[in-house]
Amino acid sequence: MKELIYSRNAVYEALRAKRRQVFSIEIAEGVQEKGRLADVLKMAQQQKIRVSRVPRPKLDKVHQNNQGIVAEVDQYPYSDVIEILERAKGNCLLC
């Protein structure tokens, strides 16, 4: 199931963590490519993710505080309790 995430930091962290697949990124036309947005564009290029320029009103339909960026991503891969306990057991220093 695909989801939309928005804001520069949210998209940046999704790219950095590599826990969910990023299918595409849409950036508002005319935004300045500096700061966190420049980092996002660089990582998107490295990970071969399609980046499109779109009119801002299209992004505003997703959320009014989108900060000029929206990404289509796979749903977040949560861990179940068994996996968490197995990892904890493997990292236990007193066991």
Chimera marker file (.cmm) of the C-alpha trace (Angstrom):
<marker_set name="trace">
<marker id="1" x="0.000" y="0.000" z="0.000" r="1" g="1" b="0" radius="0.5"/>
<marker id="2" x="1.399" y="3.394" z="-0.964" r="1" g="1" b="0" radius="0.5"/>
<marker id="3" x="1.308" y="6.511" z="1.222" r="1" g="1" b="0" radius="0.5"/>
<marker id="4" x="2.137" y="10.177" z="0.720" r="1" g="1" b="0" radius="0.5"/>
<marker id="5" x="4.511" y="11.949" z="3.068" r="1" g="1" b="0" radius="0.5"/>
<marker id="6" x="5.227" y="15.663" z="2.989" r="1" g="1" b="0" radius="0.5"/>
<marker id="7" x="7.677" y="18.225" z="4.367" r="1" g="1" b="0" radius="0.5"/>
<marker id="8" x="11.376" y="18.482" z="3.747" r="1" g="1" b="0" radius="0.5"/>
<marker id="9" x="12.516" y="16.717" z="6.924" r="1" g="1" b="0" radius="0.5"/>
<marker id="10" x="10.040" y="13.838" z="6.611" r="1" g="1" b="0" radius="0.5"/>
<marker id="11" x="11.093" y="13.100" z="3.032" r="1" g="1" b="0" radius="0.5"/>
<marker id="12" x="14.779" y="13.519" z="3.923" r="1" g="1" b="0" radius="0.5"/>
<marker id="13" x="14.521" y="11.067" z="6.831" r="1" g="1" b="0" radius="0.5"/>
<marker id="14" x="12.651" y="8.512" z="4.703" r="1" g="1" b="0" radius="0.5"/>
<marker id="15" x="15.443" y="8.651" z="2.116" r="1" g="1" b="0" radius="0.5"/>
<marker id="16" x="18.188" y="8.533" z="4.749" r="1" g="1" b="0" radius="0.5"/>
<marker id="17" x="16.713" y="5.620" z="6.714" r="1" g="1" b="0" radius="0.5"/>
<marker id="18" x="16.049" y="3.449" z="3.633" r="1" g="1" b="0" radius="0.5"/>
<marker id="19" x="13.395" y="1.498" z="5.577" r="1" g="1" b="0" radius="0.5"/>
<marker id="20" x="10.660" y="2.192" z="3.068" r="1" g="1" b="0" radius="0.5"/>
<marker id="21" x="10.699" y="2.328" z="-0.689" r="1" g="1" b="0" radius="0.5"/>
<marker id="22" x="10.344" y="5.812" z="-2.171" r="1" g="1" b="0" radius="0.5"/>
<marker id="23" x="8.583" y="5.599" z="-5.530" r="1" g="1" b="0" radius="0.5"/>
<marker id="24" x="8.609" y="9.266" z="-6.558" r="1" g="1" b="0" radius="0.5"/>
<marker id="25" x="9.080" y="12.799" z="-5.285" r="1" g="1" b="0" radius="0.5"/>
<marker id="26" x="7.168" y="15.882" z="-6.391" r="1" g="1" b="0" radius="0.5"/>
<marker id="27" x="8.621" y="19.333" z="-5.791" r="1" g="1" b="0" radius="0.5"/>
<marker id="28" x="6.778" y="22.617" z="-6.217" r="1" g="1" b="0" radius="0.5"/>
<marker id="29" x="7.865" y="24.664" z="-9.207" r="1" g="1" b="0" radius="0.5"/>
<marker id="30" x="10.029" y="27.626" z="-8.243" r="1" g="1" b="0" radius="0.5"/>
<marker id="31" x="11.293" y="26.433" z="-4.844" r="1" g="1" b="0" radius="0.5"/>
<marker id="32" x="14.923" y="27.149" z="-4.123" r="1" g="1" b="0" radius="0.5"/>
<marker id="33" x="17.131" y="24.064" z="-4.134" r="1" g="1" b="0" radius="0.5"/>
<marker id="34" x="19.094" y="24.782" z="-0.983" r="1" g="1" b="0" radius="0.5"/>
<marker id="35" x="19.426" y="23.367" z="2.497" r="1" g="1" b="0" radius="0.5"/>
<marker id="36" x="17.474" y="20.201" z="3.234" r="1" g="1" b="0" radius="0.5"/>
<marker id="37" x="15.850" y="20.255" z="-0.220" r="1" g="1" b="0" radius="0.5"/>
<marker id="38" x="19.275" y="20.112" z="-1.878" r="1" g="1" b="0" radius="0.5"/>
<marker id="39" x="20.096" y="17.084" z="0.295" r="1" g="1" b="0" radius="0.5"/>
<marker id="40" x="16.833" y="15.400" z="-0.733" r="1" g="1" b="0" radius="0.5"/>
<marker id="41" x="17.540" y="15.982" z="-4.429" r="1" g="1" b="0" radius="0.5"/>
<marker id="42" x="21.060" y="14.593" z="-4.090" r="1" g="1" b="0" radius="0.5"/>
<marker id="43" x="19.873" y="11.431" z="-2.300" r="1" g="1" b="0" radius="0.5"/>
<marker id="44" x="17.025" y="10.976" z="-4.790" r="1" g="1" b="0" radius="0.5"/>
<marker id="45" x="19.528" y="11.074" z="-7.639" r="1" g="1" b="0" radius="0.5"/>
<marker id="46" x="21.816" y="8.584" z="-5.888" r="1" g="1" b="0" radius="0.5"/>
<marker id="47" x="18.892" y="6.224" z="-5.216" r="1" g="1" b="0" radius="0.5"/>
<marker id="48" x="17.514" y="6.692" z="-8.757" r="1" g="1" b="0" radius="0.5"/>
<marker id="49" x="14.163" y="8.068" z="-7.609" r="1" g="1" b="0" radius="0.5"/>
<marker id="50" x="12.056" y="10.030" z="-10.100" r="1" g="1" b="0" radius="0.5"/>
<marker id="51" x="11.684" y="13.710" z="-9.180" r="1" g="1" b="0" radius="0.5"/>
<marker id="52" x="9.000" y="15.839" z="-10.835" r="1" g="1" b="0" radius="0.5"/>
<marker id="53" x="8.320" y="19.579" z="-10.749" r="1" g="1" b="0" radius="0.5"/>
<marker id="54" x="4.632" y="20.316" z="-10.247" r="1" g="1" b="0" radius="0.5"/>
<marker id="55" x="2.482" y="23.393" z="-9.592" r="1" g="1" b="0" radius="0.5"/>
<marker id="56" x="2.222" y="24.160" z="-5.864" r="1" g="1" b="0" radius="0.5"/>
<marker id="57" x="-1.605" y="23.845" z="-5.818" r="1" g="1" b="0" radius="0.5"/>
<marker id="58" x="-1.202" y="20.130" z="-6.633" r="1" g="1" b="0" radius="0.5"/>
<marker id="59" x="0.913" y="19.658" z="-3.483" r="1" g="1" b="0" radius="0.5"/>
<marker id="60" x="-1.468" y="21.821" z="-1.438" r="1" g="1" b="0" radius="0.5"/>
<marker id="61" x="-4.172" y="19.198" z="-2.067" r="1" g="1" b="0" radius="0.5"/>
<marker id="62" x="-2.060" y="16.701" z="-0.090" r="1" g="1" b="0" radius="0.5"/>
<marker id="63" x="-1.472" y="19.070" z="2.854" r="1" g="1" b="0" radius="0.5"/>
<marker id="64" x="-1.402" y="22.835" z="3.122" r="1" g="1" b="0" radius="0.5"/>
<marker id="65" x="1.930" y="22.770" z="5.032" r="1" g="1" b="0" radius="0.5"/>
<marker id="66" x="3.783" y="20.567" z="2.527" r="1" g="1" b="0" radius="0.5"/>
<marker id="67" x="6.905" y="22.809" z="2.396" r="1" g="1" b="0" radius="0.5"/>
<marker id="68" x="6.995" y="22.349" z="-1.374" r="1" g="1" b="0" radius="0.5"/>
<marker id="69" x="7.683" y="18.610" z="-1.366" r="1" g="1" b="0" radius="0.5"/>
<marker id="70" x="5.637" y="15.387" z="-1.359" r="1" g="1" b="0" radius="0.5"/>
<marker id="71" x="6.901" y="11.821" z="-1.731" r="1" g="1" b="0" radius="0.5"/>
<marker id="72" x="5.023" y="8.661" z="-2.597" r="1" g="1" b="0" radius="0.5"/>
<marker id="73" x="6.346" y="5.846" z="-0.397" r="1" g="1" b="0" radius="0.5"/>
<marker id="74" x="5.629" y="2.273" z="0.598" r="1" g="1" b="0" radius="0.5"/>
<marker id="75" x="3.945" y="1.754" z="3.964" r="1" g="1" b="0" radius="0.5"/>
<marker id="76" x="6.208" y="1.741" z="7.017" r="1" g="1" b="0" radius="0.5"/>
<marker id="77" x="7.581" y="-1.744" z="7.873" r="1" g="1" b="0" radius="0.5"/>
<marker id="78" x="6.754" y="-2.184" z="11.561" r="1" g="1" b="0" radius="0.5"/>
<marker id="79" x="8.411" y="-4.967" z="13.555" r="1" g="1" b="0" radius="0.5"/>
<marker id="80" x="6.318" y="-7.467" z="15.459" r="1" g="1" b="0" radius="0.5"/>
<marker id="81" x="6.893" y="-8.335" z="19.130" r="1" g="1" b="0" radius="0.5"/>
<marker id="82" x="8.706" y="-11.614" z="18.343" r="1" g="1" b="0" radius="0.5"/>
<marker id="83" x="11.250" y="-9.821" z="16.148" r="1" g="1" b="0" radius="0.5"/>
<marker id="84" x="11.856" y="-7.167" z="18.814" r="1" g="1" b="0" radius="0.5"/>
<marker id="85" x="12.421" y="-9.809" z="21.515" r="1" g="1" b="0" radius="0.5"/>
<marker id="86" x="14.776" y="-11.820" z="19.298" r="1" g="1" b="0" radius="0.5"/>
<marker id="87" x="16.860" y="-8.730" z="18.564" r="1" g="1" b="0" radius="0.5"/>
<marker id="88" x="16.938" y="-7.800" z="22.248" r="1" g="1" b="0" radius="0.5"/>
<marker id="89" x="18.048" y="-11.311" z="23.172" r="1" g="1" b="0" radius="0.5"/>
<marker id="90" x="20.865" y="-11.157" z="20.610" r="1" g="1" b="0" radius="0.5"/>
<marker id="91" x="22.132" y="-7.859" z="22.024" r="1" g="1" b="0" radius="0.5"/>
<marker id="92" x="21.869" y="-8.743" z="25.704" r="1" g="1" b="0" radius="0.5"/>
<marker id="93" x="25.188" y="-8.259" z="27.536" r="1" g="1" b="0" radius="0.5"/>
<marker id="94" x="24.029" y="-9.988" z="30.743" r="1" g="1" b="0" radius="0.5"/>
<marker id="95" x="22.444" y="-13.085" z="29.154" r="1" g="1" b="0" radius="0.5"/>
<link id1="1" id2="2" r="1" g="1" b="0" radius="0.2"/>
<link id1="2" id2="3" r="1" g="1" b="0" radius="0.2"/>
<link id1="3" id2="4" r="1" g="1" b="0" radius="0.2"/>
<link id1="4" id2="5" r="1" g="1" b="0" radius="0.2"/>
<link id1="5" id2="6" r="1" g="1" b="0" radius="0.2"/>
<link id1="6" id2="7" r="1" g="1" b="0" radius="0.2"/>
<link id1="7" id2="8" r="1" g="1" b="0" radius="0.2"/>
<link id1="8" id2="9" r="1" g="1" b="0" radius="0.2"/>
<link id1="9" id2="10" r="1" g="1" b="0" radius="0.2"/>
<link id1="10" id2="11" r="1" g="1" b="0" radius="0.2"/>
<link id1="11" id2="12" r="1" g="1" b="0" radius="0.2"/>
<link id1="12" id2="13" r="1" g="1" b="0" radius="0.2"/>
<link id1="13" id2="14" r="1" g="1" b="0" radius="0.2"/>
<link id1="14" id2="15" r="1" g="1" b="0" radius="0.2"/>
<link id1="15" id2="16" r="1" g="1" b="0" radius="0.2"/>
<link id1="16" id2="17" r="1" g="1" b="0" radius="0.2"/>
<link id1="17" id2="18" r="1" g="1" b="0" radius="0.2"/>
<link id1="18" id2="19" r="1" g="1" b="0" radius="0.2"/>
<link id1="19" id2="20" r="1" g="1" b="0" radius="0.2"/>
<link id1="20" id2="21" r="1" g="1" b="0" radius="0.2"/>
<link id1="21" id2="22" r="1" g="1" b="0" radius="0.2"/>
<link id1="22" id2="23" r="1" g="1" b="0" radius="0.2"/>
<link id1="23" id2="24" r="1" g="1" b="0" radius="0.2"/>
<link id1="24" id2="25" r="1" g="1" b="0" radius="0.2"/>
<link id1="25" id2="26" r="1" g="1" b="0" radius="0.2"/>
<link id1="26" id2="27" r="1" g="1" b="0" radius="0.2"/>
<link id1="27" id2="28" r="1" g="1" b="0" radius="0.2"/>
<link id1="28" id2="29" r="1" g="1" b="0" radius="0.2"/>
<link id1="29" id2="30" r="1" g="1" b="0" radius="0.2"/>
<link id1="30" id2="31" r="1" g="1" b="0" radius="0.2"/>
<link id1="31" id2="32" r="1" g="1" b="0" radius="0.2"/>
<link id1="32" id2="33" r="1" g="1" b="0" radius="0.2"/>
<link id1="33" id2="34" r="1" g="1" b="0" radius="0.2"/>
<link id1="34" id2="35" r="1" g="1" b="0" radius="0.2"/>
<link id1="35" id2="36" r="1" g="1" b="0" radius="0.2"/>
<link id1="36" id2="37" r="1" g="1" b="0" radius="0.2"/>
<link id1="37" id2="38" r="1" g="1" b="0" radius="0.2"/>
<link id1="38" id2="39" r="1" g="1" b="0" radius="0.2"/>
<link id1="39" id2="40" r="1" g="1" b="0" radius="0.2"/>
<link id1="40" id2="41" r="1" g="1" b="0" radius="0.2"/>
<link id1="41" id2="42" r="1" g="1" b="0" radius="0.2"/>
<link id1="42" id2="43" r="1" g="1" b="0" radius="0.2"/>
<link id1="43" id2="44" r="1" g="1" b="0" radius="0.2"/>
<link id1="44" id2="45" r="1" g="1" b="0" radius="0.2"/>
<link id1="45" id2="46" r="1" g="1" b="0" radius="0.2"/>
<link id1="46" id2="47" r="1" g="1" b="0" radius="0.2"/>
<link id1="47" id2="48" r="1" g="1" b="0" radius="0.2"/>
<link id1="48" id2="49" r="1" g="1" b="0" radius="0.2"/>
<link id1="49" id2="50" r="1" g="1" b="0" radius="0.2"/>
<link id1="50" id2="51" r="1" g="1" b="0" radius="0.2"/>
<link id1="51" id2="52" r="1" g="1" b="0" radius="0.2"/>
<link id1="52" id2="53" r="1" g="1" b="0" radius="0.2"/>
<link id1="53" id2="54" r="1" g="1" b="0" radius="0.2"/>
<link id1="54" id2="55" r="1" g="1" b="0" radius="0.2"/>
<link id1="55" id2="56" r="1" g="1" b="0" radius="0.2"/>
<link id1="56" id2="57" r="1" g="1" b="0" radius="0.2"/>
<link id1="57" id2="58" r="1" g="1" b="0" radius="0.2"/>
<link id1="58" id2="59" r="1" g="1" b="0" radius="0.2"/>
<link id1="59" id2="60" r="1" g="1" b="0" radius="0.2"/>
<link id1="60" id2="61" r="1" g="1" b="0" radius="0.2"/>
<link id1="61" id2="62" r="1" g="1" b="0" radius="0.2"/>
<link id1="62" id2="63" r="1" g="1" b="0" radius="0.2"/>
<link id1="63" id2="64" r="1" g="1" b="0" radius="0.2"/>
<link id1="64" id2="65" r="1" g="1" b="0" radius="0.2"/>
<link id1="65" id2="66" r="1" g="1" b="0" radius="0.2"/>
<link id1="66" id2="67" r="1" g="1" b="0" radius="0.2"/>
<link id1="67" id2="68" r="1" g="1" b="0" radius="0.2"/>
<link id1="68" id2="69" r="1" g="1" b="0" radius="0.2"/>
<link id1="69" id2="70" r="1" g="1" b="0" radius="0.2"/>
<link id1="70" id2="71" r="1" g="1" b="0" radius="0.2"/>
<link id1="71" id2="72" r="1" g="1" b="0" radius="0.2"/>
<link id1="72" id2="73" r="1" g="1" b="0" radius="0.2"/>
<link id1="73" id2="74" r="1" g="1" b="0" radius="0.2"/>
<link id1="74" id2="75" r="1" g="1" b="0" radius="0.2"/>
<link id1="75" id2="76" r="1" g="1" b="0" radius="0.2"/>
<link id1="76" id2="77" r="1" g="1" b="0" radius="0.2"/>
<link id1="77" id2="78" r="1" g="1" b="0" radius="0.2"/>
<link id1="78" id2="79" r="1" g="1" b="0" radius="0.2"/>
<link id1="79" id2="80" r="1" g="1" b="0" radius="0.2"/>
<link id1="80" id2="81" r="1" g="1" b="0" radius="0.2"/>
<link id1="81" id2="82" r="1" g="1" b="0" radius="0.2"/>
<link id1="82" id2="83" r="1" g="1" b="0" radius="0.2"/>
<link id1="83" id2="84" r="1" g="1" b="0" radius="0.2"/>
<link id1="84" id2="85" r="1" g="1" b="0" radius="0.2"/>
<link id1="85" id2="86" r="1" g="1" b="0" radius="0.2"/>
<link id1="86" id2="87" r="1" g="1" b="0" radius="0.2"/>
<link id1="87" id2="88" r="1" g="1" b="0" radius="0.2"/>
<link id1="88" id2="89" r="1" g="1" b="0" radius="0.2"/>
<link id1="89" id2="90" r="1" g="1" b="0" radius="0.2"/>
<link id1="90" id2="91" r="1" g="1" b="0" radius="0.2"/>
<link id1="91" id2="92" r="1" g="1" b="0" radius="0.2"/>
<link id1="92" id2="93" r="1" g="1" b="0" radius="0.2"/>
<link id1="93" id2="94" r="1" g="1" b="0" radius="0.2"/>
<link id1="94" id2="95" r="1" g="1" b="0" radius="0.2"/>
</marker_set>
